Amino acid sequence: MRVLVVEDDMMIALLIEDMLIDLGHEVIDLAMRLPRAEELAKSADFDLVILDVNLDGRKSFPVADILADRGIPFLFATGYGASGIEPAYAGSPVLTKPFLAGDLQAAIGRLVAQRPYA
Amino acid sequence: MVATQAEQDDGTVFPVGGGETGSLIRAFDWSVTPLGPITSWPQSLKTVTNMLLLSPVPIVLLWGEDGIMIYNDAYSVFAGARHPQLLGSKVREGWAEIADFNDNVMKVGLSGRTLAYENQQLTLTRRGVPEPVWMNLDYSPVVDESGKPAGVIAIVVETTKRVLAEQRTRQSEARFRALTNATSDIIYSLGPDWKEMKQLYGRGFLSDTDAPAIAWQADYLFDEDRPLVQAAIDEAMRKKSVYQLEHRVRQVDGSEGWVFSRAVPIFEEAGEIVEWFGAASDITERRRNEEHLKLVVHELNHRVKNNLAMIQAIAMQTFRDASDLKEAQRRFSARMVALGRANDLLTGELWVGASLRGAISQAMEPHCPDASRCLVEGEDVTLSPKTALSLSLAVHEMATNSLKYGAWSNDEGVVDVVWKIYERADGARRLRIVWRETGGPAVSPPQRRGFGSVLIERGLSREMGGEVKMEFLPSGLVCTVDAPEDPYAERPV
């Protein structure tokens, strides 16, 4: 899978990238702040997104809106857990930090399986 | 058979009946008093004596100038331990403690006038100790056969219990008024069914209700809270017991406040509720603090998890390609210490922003061999907490590498960190940070990218939204970070 990572913490971003690469995925880009994340969500070419909720104090839901419009699946990765997700995205898959590579792979598997055209 | 003193010349007995006191009067030796033997009493005295003895009301007759006392059973109860000594005594001597009062009574009564007192207080000694006694006293003259006043008859109704009860009620009311003035609580009273607010002192927090109001719920409550409040009211009315609830209220200025409200039912004698009386304290501040605390705890939980994820990331990076486990453990510990120090830096700024100088200095200091060999120059810049943390971790890696391979690995090399804000040709404001090592051993690009390089090249560049250049010059390593001053001001095209 070609994955966009949106994560504001440098260390965690590197970890998620390494996990994805180890799992055989391709990280097409990393956005660490909201403007860059919105930019990439609109224009870049990828299959799914790992989306942090809090980007340096700003919520990433505008990015989720763009992805929902484009029909691109995403999963939230956050320390807030499901309680920090806006009601509009209450049904979206959530990975609670910290997580293992296996958790990430399982979540990606479920996300892909849910797609009607996958 | 010995005739009693009271046996009359015609063989009849005087006085008739009169209970215990009647018997005492019959047995009394009246010849030692100014009244003389009972057989010689004038008819007027006998008639009044018979009349008072048959009355259930406490009555005393004071006969003659001396006011010789003749009374009934009801009066003997009033007199307490002073009875039966009082019988036949002169009133000024019998009630020596109020001789002046009775002196006036005798003078007025024998002059043919009446006296009336309501709740008159006198201090009497009836049970060994002086005590205040309240009475309704009515004095009327009694005329003898000559038509002149010969005595005074007094109806004595003790009102002490009622007077004391009234005093207690007045004191209680005064205390209640003092309480409602002294407390900062809102005080309110409602009808038995809670439909009507009779009165509410709002203390400037809520608007006052001075006249009974039916629409009090609409005035004081927000519509969405009314079912909750009504449920608590229904429960209190069903149990006829304390009402207690914390709820939102509309303050005087229309804004939202919170009260802790308690009310108790007041019952009439038959056990029906006549009123609910309550007090409510303003807990708006406390509720705000609680809400704030909830947010803080939620946020703290998030940060703890984020930090754990960060530690997990550092552990992965440190141990993934480690050939020397002991060395990797040492590095991991050093990175934990660096992370801990960086967190101190952020909490010092309450996570709202951190100083660039602070982030760099506090990461360099623990490794710096000598103050003259670590130079930090530049006008301070405020960074977002995230960026400060990342920069701090990157500087930690640079510093440990310098100690191992670079300028700090010999006795004289210097690390110089300089930064400045400048304006690019296109007008964008940029921050440039230069880490320059000089005076160390000759360096060459490393065979393998270490964690430090990964962190700076893959991480810091994207963290700051700029470019990072690592140059391994013969004079030493030069690392240049060039990024927008404000990552939100500039959108990459």
Chai-1 contact restraints between the chains, C-beta under 6 A:
chainA,res_idxA,chainB,res_idxB,connection_type,confidence,min_distance_angstrom,max_distance_angstrom,comment,restraint_id
A,D8,B,K386,contact,1.0,0.0,6.0,A-B,restraint_1
A,M10,B,S390,contact,1.0,0.0,6.0,A-B,restraint_2
A,M10,B,G459,contact,1.0,0.0,6.0,A-B,restraint_3
A,M10,B,E463,contact,1.0,0.0,6.0,A-B,restraint_4
A,M11,B,M310,contact,1.0,0.0,6.0,A-B,restraint_5
A,M11,B,A313,contact,1.0,0.0,6.0,A-B,restraint_6
A,M11,B,I314,contact,1.0,0.0,6.0,A-B,restraint_7
A,I12,B,A309,contact,1.0,0.0,6.0,A-B,restraint_8
A,I12,B,M310,contact,1.0,0.0,6.0,A-B,restraint_9
A,I12,B,A313,contact,1.0,0.0,6.0,A-B,restraint_10
A,L14,B,G459,contact,1.0,0.0,6.0,A-B,restraint_11
A,L15,B,A313,contact,1.0,0.0,6.0,A-B,restraint_12
A,L15,B,M316,contact,1.0,0.0,6.0,A-B,restraint_13
A,L30,B,R462,contact,1.0,0.0,6.0,A-B,restraint_14
A,M32,B,R462,contact,1.0,0.0,6.0,A-B,restraint_15
A,M32,B,E463,contact,1.0,0.0,6.0,A-B,restraint_16
A,R33,B,P487,contact,1.0,0.0,6.0,A-B,restraint_17
A,P35,B,R491,contact,1.0,0.0,6.0,A-B,restraint_18
A,D56,B,S384,contact,1.0,0.0,6.0,A-B,restraint_19
A,D56,B,K386,contact,1.0,0.0,6.0,A-B,restraint_20
A,G79,B,H302,contact,1.0,0.0,6.0,A-B,restraint_21
A,G79,B,K305,contact,1.0,0.0,6.0,A-B,restraint_22
A,G79,B,N306,contact,1.0,0.0,6.0,A-B,restraint_23
A,Y80,B,H302,contact,1.0,0.0,6.0,A-B,restraint_24
A,K97,B,K305,contact,1.0,0.0,6.0,A-B,restraint_25
A,K97,B,N306,contact,1.0,0.0,6.0,A-B,restraint_26
A,K97,B,A309,contact,1.0,0.0,6.0,A-B,restraint_27
A,P98,B,L308,contact,1.0,0.0,6.0,A-B,restraint_28
A,P98,B,A309,contact,1.0,0.0,6.0,A-B,restraint_29
A,P98,B,Q312,contact,1.0,0.0,6.0,A-B,restraint_30
